[in-house]
Amino acid sequence: MIDLHSHILFGIDDGPPDIAGSLELAHAAVADGITTMVCTPHARAAYLAGNNRVTLIHERIAALRAAFVAEGIALQLIPGTEIYAEPESVELLRQGFVLPLGASRTVLIEFPANILLNTLEQMVFAFQLAGYRVLVAHPERIQAVRQAPDLLTPLINRGVFFQLTAEALIGAQGERMHIIATTLVQQRLVQVLASDSHGTHLDRMPALRPAVARASALIGEAAALAMVQSTPAALLAPAYIV
């Protein structure tokens, strides 16, 4: 399975504080059936002042790849960022201060929970006008989505993708999140399942396997597997093939 949203890199954001924590998370990911994990540390303008986060991302990935060889961990790491939606975001992308997912033109975008839907639409279109494919992280957290999930349909029709957090679907984030996550899957309003794993220090570990099982019960096995296999693979492709 392909996990498009993770915080496996140590010492960058609220992911593992050290390499031991990253390795623990990597072992858990492999046990969960994950073969490819995109490293998406938080990225927003305030965090980037005075530091080159992209360089640090590549350094951390190199360190982990070497450690994976030593420990026999079969997990592919791909660089990326979870970009916080703000006016500077598109320019930060153009300047290379934040990253799309791997070699693709797909960007993982996090919106504040209280964002108005029309504001979200405007920001999404700004990324699209700049030539990027938008994957919205954890829409189940957005208040407007919880109130009216079907409002996502026009965005989906405009080529926007939505990534559901696995733990929300299996009930590990509380009943309210479980209900909205179930609704989003049943109504085919999310196209990707991802872990958004951070490590044991936050009790946020990979749970794609049980989430796929839950999604299979809701929409069938083929559609559920597409959320962690073919759709993520297509979003990582340099050419748009979804």
C-alpha positions in Angstrom: 0.0 0.0 0.0 1.0 3.6 -0.6 0.7 6.1 2.3 0.6 9.7 0.9 0.6 11.5 4.3 3.0 10.8 7.1 5.2 12.5 9.6 7.9 9.8 9.8 10.9 12.2 9.6 12.5 12.9 13.0 13.3 16.3 14.4 11.4 18.4 11.9 7.9 18.9 13.1 5.6 17.0 15.6 6.7 13.7 14.2 9.3 11.5 16.0 11.8 13.4 18.1 14.7 11.1 17.1 15.7 8.5 14.6 14.7 5.7 17.0 11.1 7.0 16.8 11.2 7.1 13.0 12.5 3.5 12.9 9.7 2.4 15.2 7.2 4.1 13.0 8.8 2.5 9.9 8.5 -1.0 11.4 4.9 -0.4 12.2 4.2 0.8 8.7 5.7 -2.3 7.1 3.7 -4.5 9.6 0.6 -2.5 8.4 1.2 -3.4 4.8 2.7 -0.1 3.7 5.4 -0.4 1.0 5.7 3.3 0.1 5.5 6.2 2.5 5.5 9.9 1.4 7.2 12.0 4.1 5.1 15.1 4.5 6.3 17.3 7.4 4.2 20.4 8.1 5.2 23.4 6.1 4.0 27.0 6.5 5.5 30.4 6.1 6.1 30.9 9.8 8.1 27.7 10.1 10.3 28.4 7.1 11.8 31.7 8.2 15.5 31.4 8.5 15.7 27.6 7.7 15.8 25.4 4.7 13.3 22.7 5.5 13.6 21.1 2.1 17.3 20.4 2.7 16.5 19.0 6.1 13.8 16.7 4.6 16.3 15.2 2.1 18.9 14.8 4.9 16.5 13.0 7.1 15.3 10.7 4.3 19.0 9.9 3.5 19.6 9.0 7.1 16.5 6.8 7.3 17.3 5.0 4.1 20.7 4.1 5.4 19.1 2.9 8.7 16.5 0.9 6.8 19.3 -1.0 5.0 21.0 -1.8 8.3 17.8 -2.9 9.9 16.3 -4.7 6.8 13.2 -2.4 6.6 11.6 -2.7 3.2 9.9 0.8 3.0 10.3 3.3 0.2 10.4 6.9 1.3 9.4 9.8 -1.0 9.9 13.5 -0.1 7.0 15.9 0.2 5.4 18.4 2.6 2.0 19.0 4.1 1.5 22.6 3.0 -0.6 24.8 5.2 -3.0 26.8 3.0 -2.1 30.5 3.3 -1.6 33.4 0.8 2.1 32.7 0.5 1.8 29.0 -0.3 1.8 29.0 -4.1 4.8 31.3 -4.2 6.6 29.1 -1.7 6.0 26.2 -4.1 7.3 28.2 -7.0 10.5 29.1 -5.1 11.1 25.5 -3.9 10.7 26.2 -0.2 7.9 23.6 0.1 7.5 20.4 -1.9 4.9 18.6 -4.0 4.6 14.8 -3.5 7.7 13.3 -5.0 8.3 14.1 -8.7 4.6 14.8 -9.2 2.6 18.0 -9.5 0.4 16.9 -6.6 0.4 19.0 -3.5 -1.0 17.9 -0.1 -2.8 20.9 1.4 -4.0 21.3 5.0 -6.8 23.8 5.7 -7.8 25.3 9.0 -10.8 23.5 10.5 -12.9 26.7 10.5 -12.3 27.7 6.9 -15.3 28.8 4.9 -15.9 26.6 1.9 -15.8 29.5 -0.6 -12.4 30.5 0.8 -11.2 26.9 0.5 -12.4 26.9 -3.2 -10.5 30.1 -4.0 -7.2 28.7 -2.5 -7.6 25.4 -4.2 -8.1 27.2 -7.6 -5.0 29.2 -7.0 -2.9 26.0 -6.7 -4.6 24.6 -9.8 -4.0 27.8 -11.8 -0.3 27.4 -10.9 -0.4 23.9 -12.4 -0.7 21.7 -9.4 -3.1 18.9 -8.6 -4.6 19.4 -5.1 -5.0 16.7 -2.5 -6.8 18.1 0.5 -5.6 16.5 3.8 -8.2 15.2 6.4 -11.4 17.0 5.2 -13.2 15.2 8.0 -11.7 17.9 10.3 -13.2 20.8 8.4 -16.4 22.1 10.0 -18.1 23.0 6.8 -17.5 19.5 5.5 -18.9 17.9 8.6 -22.0 20.1 8.3 -22.6 19.4 4.6 -20.3 16.8 3.1 -22.0 16.9 -0.3 -20.5 20.4 -0.8 -17.3 18.6 -1.8 -18.9 17.3 -5.0 -18.3 20.4 -7.1 -14.6 20.4 -6.1 -14.3 16.8 -7.0 -15.8 17.6 -10.4 -13.0 20.2 -10.8 -10.3 17.6 -10.2 -9.7 18.1 -6.5 -8.8 15.0 -4.4 -9.6 14.4 -0.7 -7.5 12.3 1.7 -9.2 10.7 4.7 -7.3 9.8 7.8 -7.3 6.0 8.4 -7.7 6.3 12.2 -10.9 8.4 11.7 -12.5 5.7 9.7 -11.8 2.9 12.3 -13.1 5.0 15.2 -9.7 5.7 16.8 -10.4 9.5 16.8 -13.8 9.4 18.5 -17.3 8.9 17.5 -17.9 12.2 15.7 -14.9 11.6 13.4 -16.0 8.0 12.9 -19.4 9.1 11.7 -18.2 11.8 9.3 -15.4 9.5 7.9 -18.0 6.8 7.3 -20.3 9.2 5.5 -17.4 10.5 3.3 -16.5 7.0 2.2 -20.0 5.8 1.6 -20.7 8.9 -0.5 -17.4 8.5 -2.4 -16.3 12.0 -1.4 -12.8 10.9 -0.4 -10.4 9.1 -2.9 -7.4 8.4 -0.7 -6.8 6.8 2.6 -3.6 7.8 4.5 -2.2 7.3 7.9 -1.1 10.8 9.0 1.0 8.9 11.4 3.3 10.8 13.8 4.7 8.1 16.1 4.1 6.5 19.5 4.8 9.8 21.4 1.4 11.1 20.1 -0.2 7.6 19.8 -0.7 8.1 16.1 0.5 5.1 14.3 -0.3 3.6 10.8 -3.7 1.9 10.5 -4.2 1.5 6.8 -5.0 -2.2 6.9 -8.0 -2.0 9.3 -9.2 1.2 7.5 -9.2 -0.6 4.2 -11.1 -3.5 5.8 -13.7 -0.9 7.1 -13.9 0.8 3.7 -14.3 -2.6 1.9 -17.4 -3.2 4.1 -18.8 0.2 3.0 -17.9 0.4 -0.7 -16.4 -3.0 -1.7 -12.9 -4.3 -1.7 -11.9 -3.0 -5.2 -12.8 0.6 -4.4 -11.3 0.4 -1.0 -8.0 -0.9 -2.3 -7.9 1.8 -5.0 -7.7 4.4 -2.1 -4.3 3.0 -1.0 -3.0 1.6 -4.3 -4.0 2.8 -7.8 -5.2 6.3 -6.9 -2.1 7.2 -4.7 0.2 5.7 -7.4 -1.5 7.9 -10.0 -1.2 11.0 -7.9 2.5 10.4 -7.5 3.0 10.0 -11.3 4.8 13.0 -13.0 2.1 12.9 -15.7 -1.6 13.3 -14.6 -3.1 9.8 -15.3 -6.0 9.7 -12.8 
